[in-house]
Amino acid sequence: MEFNFEKLRAWQSAREWVKEVYLLTQAFPPDERFGLTNQLRRAAVSVASNLAEGIGRQSGKDRAHFSNLAYSSLMEALNQCILASDLGYISDERLRNLRQSSDKLARLIAGLRNAQLHSKKT
């Protein structure tokens, strides 16, 4: 059985982004385990989780609210990736790749949000 949120391209992309972040943070220094590593992972997971939670809401406005939260969490996570780059934890090339996947995901979330705001169920 597949739930509705699993059919969303935005959620599928967010799921891939979470895996990318987890792999990335495995190489962070051990002393960052409860700092930037934890914060970045939580923000990345929040993107996918908010997309999933939003699908369970009744109105388009409520669903769009959770898409907004997902977008905000994505921006938070991207900010943390930039900080990780500043600290030398990730390479410039890795940051470029993260930016590209973040941009794709941000566009998917924005499209989903717009569709939710204009859905018949309000």
OpenMM code with the backbone's topology and positions (N, CA, C; nanometers):
from openmm import Vec3, app, unit

residues = "MET GLU PHE ASN PHE GLU LYS LEU ARG ALA TRP GLN SER ALA ARG GLU TRP VAL LYS GLU VAL TYR LEU LEU THR GLN ALA PHE PRO PRO ASP GLU ARG PHE GLY LEU THR ASN GLN LEU ARG ARG ALA ALA VAL SER VAL ALA SER ASN LEU ALA GLU GLY ILE GLY ARG GLN SER GLY LYS ASP ARG ALA HIS PHE SER ASN LEU ALA TYR SER SER LEU MET GLU ALA LEU ASN GLN CYS ILE LEU ALA SER ASP LEU GLY TYR ILE SER ASP GLU ARG LEU ARG ASN LEU ARG GLN SER SER ASP LYS LEU ALA ARG LEU ILE ALA GLY LEU ARG ASN ALA GLN LEU HIS SER LYS LYS THR".split()
positions = [
    Vec3(0.0843, -0.1180, 0.0000),
    Vec3(0.0000, 0.0000, 0.0000),
    Vec3(0.0891, 0.1247, 0.0000),
    Vec3(0.0512, 0.2195, -0.0792),
    Vec3(0.1255, 0.3451, -0.0872),
    Vec3(0.0352, 0.4581, -0.0392),
    Vec3(0.0904, 0.5412, 0.0486),
    Vec3(0.0148, 0.6560, 0.0977),
    Vec3(0.0278, 0.7721, -0.0005),
    Vec3(-0.0658, 0.8663, 0.0070),
    Vec3(-0.0688, 0.9783, -0.0867),
    Vec3(0.0606, 1.0586, -0.0885),
    Vec3(0.1201, 1.0822, 0.0281),
    Vec3(0.2413, 1.1637, 0.0305),
    Vec3(0.3557, 1.0973, -0.0454),
    Vec3(0.3553, 0.9642, -0.0514),
    Vec3(0.4625, 0.8926, -0.1209),
    Vec3(0.4576, 0.9132, -0.2721),
    Vec3(0.3435, 0.9568, -0.3219),
    Vec3(0.3272, 0.9808, -0.4650),
    Vec3(0.3773, 1.1187, -0.5069),
    Vec3(0.3996, 1.2074, -0.4105),
    Vec3(0.4427, 1.3443, -0.4409),
    Vec3(0.5878, 1.3473, -0.4883),
    Vec3(0.6099, 1.4106, -0.6024),
    Vec3(0.7489, 1.4276, -0.6490),
    Vec3(0.8303, 1.5090, -0.5500),
    Vec3(0.7677, 1.6062, -0.4857),
    Vec3(0.8384, 1.6884, -0.3872),
    Vec3(0.8844, 1.6028, -0.2697),
    Vec3(0.7985, 1.5144, -0.2222),
    Vec3(0.8368, 1.4285, -0.1100),
    Vec3(0.9455, 1.3308, -0.1519),
    Vec3(0.9340, 1.2745, -0.2718),
    Vec3(1.0360, 1.1814, -0.3216),
    Vec3(1.1717, 1.2504, -0.3322),
    Vec3(1.1702, 1.3729, -0.3795),
    Vec3(1.2937, 1.4506, -0.3893),
    Vec3(1.3482, 1.4849, -0.2508),
    Vec3(1.2594, 1.5177, -0.1582),
    Vec3(1.3007, 1.5485, -0.0206),
    Vec3(1.3627, 1.4254, 0.0436),
    Vec3(1.3078, 1.3117, 0.0177),
    Vec3(1.3618, 1.1854, 0.0708),
    Vec3(1.5051, 1.1636, 0.0212),
    Vec3(1.5276, 1.1890, -0.1050),
    Vec3(1.6630, 1.1777, -0.1607),
    Vec3(1.7566, 1.2807, -0.0971),
    Vec3(1.7042, 1.4000, -0.0734),
    Vec3(1.7842, 1.5067, -0.0131),
    Vec3(1.8259, 1.4695, 0.1287),
    Vec3(1.7362, 1.4061, 0.2024),
    Vec3(1.7681, 1.3603, 0.3379),
    Vec3(1.8837, 1.2603, 0.3328),
    Vec3(1.8760, 1.1664, 0.2400),
    Vec3(1.9847, 1.0682, 0.2281),
    Vec3(2.1165, 1.1372, 0.1959),
    Vec3(2.1110, 1.2359, 0.1078),
    Vec3(2.2309, 1.3116, 0.0701),
    Vec3(2.2909, 1.3819, 0.1927),
    Vec3(2.2058, 1.4418, 0.2740),
    Vec3(2.2516, 1.5121, 0.3946),
    Vec3(2.3118, 1.4142, 0.4953),
    Vec3(2.2472, 1.3006, 0.5143),
    Vec3(2.3001, 1.2024, 0.6088),
    Vec3(2.4368, 1.1516, 0.5653),
    Vec3(2.4522, 1.1247, 0.4365),
    Vec3(2.5831, 1.0806, 0.3866),
    Vec3(2.6873, 1.1902, 0.4031),
    Vec3(2.6483, 1.3114, 0.3753),
    Vec3(2.7370, 1.4259, 0.3891),
    Vec3(2.7863, 1.4428, 0.5324),
    Vec3(2.6940, 1.4349, 0.6272),
    Vec3(2.7295, 1.4634, 0.7660),
    Vec3(2.8072, 1.3499, 0.8330),
    Vec3(2.8112, 1.2335, 0.7714),
    Vec3(2.8919, 1.1245, 0.8269),
    Vec3(3.0395, 1.1624, 0.8342),
    Vec3(3.0816, 1.2529, 0.7466),
    Vec3(3.2222, 1.2932, 0.7425),
    Vec3(3.2519, 1.4145, 0.8311),
    Vec3(3.1508, 1.4687, 0.8978),
    Vec3(3.1736, 1.5833, 0.9863),
    Vec3(3.2573, 1.5382, 1.1066),
    Vec3(3.3287, 1.6317, 1.1674),
    Vec3(3.4085, 1.5967, 1.2855),
    Vec3(3.3204, 1.5414, 1.3983),
    Vec3(3.3737, 1.4479, 1.4757),
    Vec3(3.2961, 1.3889, 1.5862),
    Vec3(3.2438, 1.4927, 1.6856),
    Vec3(3.3167, 1.6004, 1.7061),
    Vec3(3.2708, 1.7009, 1.8029),
    Vec3(3.1504, 1.7796, 1.7527),
    Vec3(3.1122, 1.7611, 1.6268),
    Vec3(2.9923, 1.8257, 1.5717),
    Vec3(2.8697, 1.7351, 1.5802),
    Vec3(2.8864, 1.6172, 1.6373),
    Vec3(2.7775, 1.5196, 1.6419),
    Vec3(2.6496, 1.5776, 1.7012),
    Vec3(2.6622, 1.6540, 1.8086),
    Vec3(2.5437, 1.7110, 1.8738),
    Vec3(2.5246, 1.8580, 1.8367),
    Vec3(2.6033, 1.9052, 1.7433),
    Vec3(2.5931, 2.0438, 1.6987),
    Vec3(2.5370, 2.0502, 1.5581),
    Vec3(2.6224, 2.0889, 1.4659),
    Vec3(2.5798, 2.1100, 1.3273),
    Vec3(2.5275, 1.9817, 1.2624),
    Vec3(2.5880, 1.8689, 1.2911),
    Vec3(2.5410, 1.7424, 1.2332),
    Vec3(2.3955, 1.7171, 1.2701),
    Vec3(2.3654, 1.7239, 1.3974),
    Vec3(2.2298, 1.6991, 1.4456),
    Vec3(2.1319, 1.8028, 1.3901),
    Vec3(2.1708, 1.9280, 1.3926),
    Vec3(2.0830, 2.0359, 1.3465),
    Vec3(2.0513, 2.0215, 1.1975),
    Vec3(2.1534, 1.9909, 1.1188),
    Vec3(2.1355, 1.9763, 0.9746),
    Vec3(2.0480, 1.8555, 0.9425),
    Vec3(2.0724, 1.7461, 1.0087),
    Vec3(1.9906, 1.6272, 0.9853),
    Vec3(1.8450, 1.6504, 1.0232),
    Vec3(1.8221, 1.7162, 1.1353),
    Vec3(1.6847, 1.7422, 1.1795),
    Vec3(1.6121, 1.8336, 1.0803),
    Vec3(1.6809, 1.9351, 1.0303),
    Vec3(1.6189, 2.0261, 0.9334),
    Vec3(1.5861, 1.9523, 0.8037),
    Vec3(1.6769, 1.8660, 0.7587),
    Vec3(1.6533, 1.7903, 0.6351),
    Vec3(1.5340, 1.6959, 0.6511),
    Vec3(1.5288, 1.6259, 0.7626),
    Vec3(1.4164, 1.5349, 0.7883),
    Vec3(1.2856, 1.6137, 0.7963),
    Vec3(1.2919, 1.7332, 0.8502),
    Vec3(1.1729, 1.8173, 0.8643),
    Vec3(1.1117, 1.8521, 0.7286),
    Vec3(1.1942, 1.8649, 0.6258),
    Vec3(1.1415, 1.8951, 0.4923),
    Vec3(1.0466, 1.7838, 0.4487),
    Vec3(1.0958, 1.6617, 0.4506),
    Vec3(1.0130, 1.5480, 0.4078),
    Vec3(0.8942, 1.5269, 0.5017),
    Vec3(0.9167, 1.5416, 0.6307),
    Vec3(0.8099, 1.5185, 0.7283),
    Vec3(0.6959, 1.6185, 0.7136),
    Vec3(0.7290, 1.7447, 0.6910),
    Vec3(0.6234, 1.8453, 0.6746),
    Vec3(0.5448, 1.8230, 0.5461),
    Vec3(0.6114, 1.7794, 0.4404),
    Vec3(0.5384, 1.7481, 0.3174),
    Vec3(0.4411, 1.6333, 0.3411),
    Vec3(0.4870, 1.5302, 0.4129),
    Vec3(0.4004, 1.4155, 0.4421),
    Vec3(0.2841, 1.4563, 0.5321),
    Vec3(0.3134, 1.5329, 0.6350),
    Vec3(0.2081, 1.5735, 0.7282),
    Vec3(0.1036, 1.6608, 0.6591),
    Vec3(0.1478, 1.7481, 0.5724),
    Vec3(0.0558, 1.8381, 0.5048),
    Vec3(-0.0475, 1.7678, 0.4194),
    Vec3(-0.0081, 1.6560, 0.3608),
    Vec3(-0.1013, 1.5832, 0.2749),
    Vec3(-0.2201, 1.5299, 0.3553),
    Vec3(-0.1991, 1.5081, 0.4830),
    Vec3(-0.3073, 1.4582, 0.5676),
    Vec3(-0.4057, 1.5649, 0.6116),
    Vec3(-0.3797, 1.6881, 0.5779),
    Vec3(-0.4694, 1.7977, 0.6182),
    Vec3(-0.5871, 1.8088, 0.5221),
    Vec3(-0.6966, 1.8644, 0.5721),
    Vec3(-0.8204, 1.8690, 0.4958),
    Vec3(-0.8266, 1.9815, 0.3926),
    Vec3(-0.7801, 2.0985, 0.4283),
    Vec3(-0.7966, 2.2122, 0.3365),
    Vec3(-0.6670, 2.2410, 0.2608),
    Vec3(-0.6834, 2.3007, 0.1452),
    Vec3(-0.5680, 2.3423, 0.0661),
    Vec3(-0.4813, 2.4410, 0.1414),
    Vec3(-0.5467, 2.5293, 0.2160),
    Vec3(-0.4730, 2.6282, 0.2950),
    Vec3(-0.3864, 2.5597, 0.4008),
    Vec3(-0.4407, 2.4596, 0.4686),
    Vec3(-0.3640, 2.3854, 0.5691),
    Vec3(-0.2495, 2.3077, 0.5045),
    Vec3(-0.2770, 2.2444, 0.3918),
    Vec3(-0.1715, 2.1705, 0.3212),
    Vec3(-0.0608, 2.2654, 0.2790),
    Vec3(-0.0979, 2.3826, 0.2278),
    Vec3(0.0015, 2.4817, 0.1846),
    Vec3(0.0856, 2.5311, 0.3019),
    Vec3(0.0246, 2.5408, 0.4197),
    Vec3(0.0992, 2.5820, 0.5389),
    Vec3(0.2147, 2.4852, 0.5654),
    Vec3(0.1891, 2.3559, 0.5537),
    Vec3(0.2957, 2.2580, 0.5771),
    Vec3(0.3985, 2.2591, 0.4646),
    Vec3(0.3554, 2.2921, 0.3444),
    Vec3(0.4532, 2.3091, 0.2355),
    Vec3(0.5429, 2.4290, 0.2646),
    Vec3(0.4848, 2.5349, 0.3212),
    Vec3(0.5663, 2.6501, 0.3630),
    Vec3(0.6682, 2.6098, 0.4688),
    Vec3(0.6252, 2.5280, 0.5645),
    Vec3(0.7171, 2.4809, 0.6681),
    Vec3(0.8286, 2.3967, 0.6067),
    Vec3(0.7939, 2.3132, 0.5097),
    Vec3(0.8945, 2.2306, 0.4421),
    Vec3(0.9961, 2.3192, 0.3709),
    Vec3(0.9475, 2.4221, 0.3023),
    Vec3(1.0359, 2.5150, 0.2317),
    Vec3(1.1288, 2.5857, 0.3312),
    Vec3(1.0719, 2.6288, 0.4428),
    Vec3(1.1529, 2.6966, 0.5450),
    Vec3(1.2598, 2.6043, 0.6007),
    Vec3(1.2255, 2.4795, 0.6239),
    Vec3(1.3240, 2.3827, 0.6731),
    Vec3(1.4333, 2.3577, 0.5699),
    Vec3(1.3958, 2.3579, 0.4429),
    Vec3(1.4954, 2.3425, 0.3367),
    Vec3(1.5931, 2.4593, 0.3381),
    Vec3(1.5417, 2.5809, 0.3553),
    Vec3(1.6295, 2.6980, 0.3606),
    Vec3(1.7204, 2.6918, 0.4836),
    Vec3(1.6664, 2.6450, 0.5946),
    Vec3(1.7465, 2.6283, 0.7163),
    Vec3(1.8600, 2.5285, 0.6913),
    Vec3(1.8267, 2.4160, 0.6309),
    Vec3(1.9274, 2.3136, 0.6043),
    Vec3(2.0331, 2.3631, 0.5057),
    Vec3(1.9897, 2.4344, 0.4028),
    Vec3(2.0863, 2.4878, 0.3067),
    Vec3(2.1796, 2.5873, 0.3752),
    Vec3(2.1250, 2.6718, 0.4613),
    Vec3(2.2082, 2.7640, 0.5384),
    Vec3(2.3139, 2.6872, 0.6181),
    Vec3(2.2734, 2.5778, 0.6785),
    Vec3(2.3667, 2.4987, 0.7577),
    Vec3(2.4734, 2.4331, 0.6702),
    Vec3(2.4371, 2.3981, 0.5474),
    Vec3(2.5357, 2.3445, 0.4532),
    Vec3(2.6382, 2.4521, 0.4170),
    Vec3(2.5913, 2.5737, 0.3982),
    Vec3(2.6817, 2.6852, 0.3687),
    Vec3(2.7767, 2.7064, 0.4854),
    Vec3(2.7235, 2.7025, 0.6082),
    Vec3(2.8089, 2.7159, 0.7266),
    Vec3(2.9100, 2.6021, 0.7350),
    Vec3(2.8663, 2.4808, 0.7025),
    Vec3(2.9577, 2.3657, 0.7032),
    Vec3(3.0700, 2.3857, 0.6025),
    Vec3(3.0364, 2.4459, 0.4897),
    Vec3(3.1385, 2.4778, 0.3901),
    Vec3(3.2354, 2.5831, 0.4441),
    Vec3(3.1802, 2.6861, 0.5079),
    Vec3(3.2640, 2.7906, 0.5682),
    Vec3(3.3614, 2.7320, 0.6701),
    Vec3(3.3171, 2.6291, 0.7404),
    Vec3(3.3993, 2.5660, 0.8430),
    Vec3(3.4948, 2.4603, 0.7860),
    Vec3(3.4862, 2.4372, 0.6565),
    Vec3(3.5748, 2.3413, 0.5918),
    Vec3(3.5311, 2.1964, 0.6032),
    Vec3(3.4044, 2.1731, 0.6404),
    Vec3(3.3538, 2.0366, 0.6562),
    Vec3(3.3122, 1.9756, 0.5226),
    Vec3(3.2776, 2.0619, 0.4256),
    Vec3(3.2417, 2.0126, 0.2923),
    Vec3(3.3117, 2.0981, 0.1879),
    Vec3(3.3340, 2.0383, 0.0735),
    Vec3(3.4049, 2.1062, -0.0349),
    Vec3(3.3124, 2.2023, -0.1089),
    Vec3(3.3740, 2.2924, -0.1843),
    Vec3(3.2959, 2.3853, -0.2665),
    Vec3(3.2118, 2.3095, -0.3689),
    Vec3(3.2679, 2.2034, -0.4246),
    Vec3(3.1951, 2.1241, -0.5235),
    Vec3(3.0739, 2.0562, -0.4600),
    Vec3(3.0915, 2.0024, -0.3417),
    Vec3(2.9801, 1.9371, -0.2716),
    Vec3(2.8706, 2.0389, -0.2400),
    Vec3(2.9119, 2.1591, -0.2004),
    Vec3(2.8135, 2.2642, -0.1729),
    Vec3(2.7386, 2.3016, -0.3001),
    Vec3(2.8079, 2.3107, -0.4119),
    Vec3(2.7411, 2.3407, -0.5400),
    Vec3(2.6356, 2.2347, -0.5713),
    Vec3(2.6716, 2.1085, -0.5502),
    Vec3(2.5766, 1.9996, -0.5755),
    Vec3(2.4553, 2.0089, -0.4827),
    Vec3(2.4803, 2.0414, -0.3563),
    Vec3(2.3701, 2.0577, -0.2610),
    Vec3(2.2807, 2.1742, -0.2997),
    Vec3(2.3419, 2.2821, -0.3461),
    Vec3(2.2633, 2.3973, -0.3909),
    Vec3(2.1737, 2.3600, -0.5087),
    Vec3(2.2284, 2.2825, -0.6031),
    Vec3(2.1496, 2.2409, -0.7192),
    Vec3(2.0315, 2.1538, -0.6788),
    Vec3(2.0570, 2.0559, -0.5919),
    Vec3(1.9464, 1.9698, -0.5494),
    Vec3(1.8473, 2.0464, -0.4623),
    Vec3(1.8963, 2.1426, -0.3849),
    Vec3(1.8075, 2.2277, -0.3041),
    Vec3(1.7188, 2.3132, -0.3936),
    Vec3(1.7768, 2.3660, -0.4997),
    Vec3(1.7002, 2.4499, -0.5928),
    Vec3(1.5896, 2.3689, -0.6587),
    Vec3(1.6212, 2.2471, -0.7013),
    Vec3(1.5204, 2.1599, -0.7626),
    Vec3(1.4087, 2.1314, -0.6634),
    Vec3(1.4466, 2.0961, -0.5413),
    Vec3(1.3478, 2.0654, -0.4388),
    Vec3(1.2640, 2.1883, -0.4032),
    Vec3(1.3270, 2.3035, -0.3937),
    Vec3(1.2541, 2.4273, -0.3623),
    Vec3(1.1484, 2.4561, -0.4685),
    Vec3(1.1830, 2.4330, -0.5961),
    Vec3(1.0864, 2.4562, -0.7040),
    Vec3(0.9692, 2.3583, -0.6954),
    Vec3(0.9989, 2.2331, -0.6610),
    Vec3(0.8913, 2.1349, -0.6455),
    Vec3(0.7979, 2.1728, -0.5306),
    Vec3(0.8571, 2.2159, -0.4199),
    Vec3(0.7752, 2.2557, -0.3037),
    Vec3(0.6908, 2.3783, -0.3369),
    Vec3(0.7502, 2.4752, -0.4053),
    Vec3(0.6760, 2.5965, -0.4431),
    Vec3(0.5595, 2.5619, -0.5360),
    Vec3(0.5829, 2.4727, -0.6309),
    Vec3(0.4755, 2.4306, -0.7209),
    Vec3(0.3644, 2.3590, -0.6467),
    Vec3(0.4025, 2.2730, -0.5538),
    Vec3(0.3038, 2.2020, -0.4727),
    Vec3(0.2225, 2.3009, -0.3892),
    Vec3(0.2907, 2.3951, -0.3277),
    Vec3(0.2238, 2.4953, -0.2449),
    Vec3(0.1224, 2.5748, -0.3270),
    Vec3(0.1631, 2.6168, -0.4446),
    Vec3(0.0720, 2.6931, -0.5313),
    Vec3(-0.0502, 2.6099, -0.5691),
    Vec3(-0.0296, 2.4832, -0.6007),
    Vec3(-0.1420, 2.3960, -0.6347),
    Vec3(-0.2341, 2.3782, -0.5143),
    Vec3(-0.1757, 2.3658, -0.3964),
    Vec3(-0.2558, 2.3487, -0.2755),
    Vec3(-0.3387, 2.4723, -0.2458),
    Vec3(-0.2806, 2.5882, -0.2664),
    Vec3(-0.3543, 2.7129, -0.2401),
    Vec3(-0.4703, 2.7309, -0.3368),
    Vec3(-0.4575, 2.6735, -0.4544),
    Vec3(-0.5626, 2.6920, -0.5549),
    Vec3(-0.6514, 2.5689, -0.5715),
    Vec3(-0.6398, 2.4748, -0.4785),
    Vec3(-0.7223, 2.3544, -0.4878),
    Vec3(-0.8670, 2.3876, -0.4519),
    Vec3(-0.9565, 2.3064, -0.4992),
    Vec3(-1.1004, 2.3269, -0.4746),
    Vec3(-1.1350, 2.3076, -0.3273),
    Vec3(-1.0634, 2.2172, -0.2598),
    Vec3(-1.0893, 2.1917, -0.1181),
    Vec3(-1.0233, 2.3013, -0.0358),
    Vec3(-1.1002, 2.3924, 0.0218),
    Vec3(-1.0424, 2.5001, 0.1036),
    Vec3(-1.0888, 2.4991, 0.2425),
] * unit.nanometer
topology = app.Topology()
chain = topology.addChain("A")
for resn in residues:
    res = topology.addResidue(resn, chain)
    for name in ("N", "CA", "C"):
        topology.addAtom(name, app.Element.getBySymbol(name[0]), res)
